[in-house]
Amino acid sequence: MGSEVIITPIFFGVIFGMFYLYITARNRERLALIEKGGDASIFYSARKSVTPVWKVIVVNLGMLLIGIGIGIFLANLFAHSFGMDEDVAYPGTIFLMAGIGLLVGFFVTKKLNSDA
């Protein structure tokens, strides 16, 4: 009963700590660059043709959902046509096809970035 009282502040503390470390490290790095007289343009993207983030998310999410759909279809095929145990067929093929879908989404996104 009392574990959520302890875990919740620890969870939020870890999230706060990660953001704090990220921001302070970035600030220190930029201050050191300014002290040495370096050019701050390295912190900004020099590429002008970058694929928008929303396209990358849509492509990867679409491929993931297509993979899950194909996995459910194949699992049903394996379970009913080949007599495979449903407890093995469904999770195995769903995860396999979801992973393949994410891999295909990665390569499609890579192609989008090279074409842009």
HELIX and SHEET records of a PDB file:
HELIX    1   1 SER A    3  GLU A   35  1                                  33    
HELIX    2   2 ALA A   40  PHE A   43  5                                   4    
HELIX    3   3 VAL A   53  SER A   81  1                                  29    
HELIX    4   4 GLU A   86  ASP A  115  1                                  30    
END                                                                             
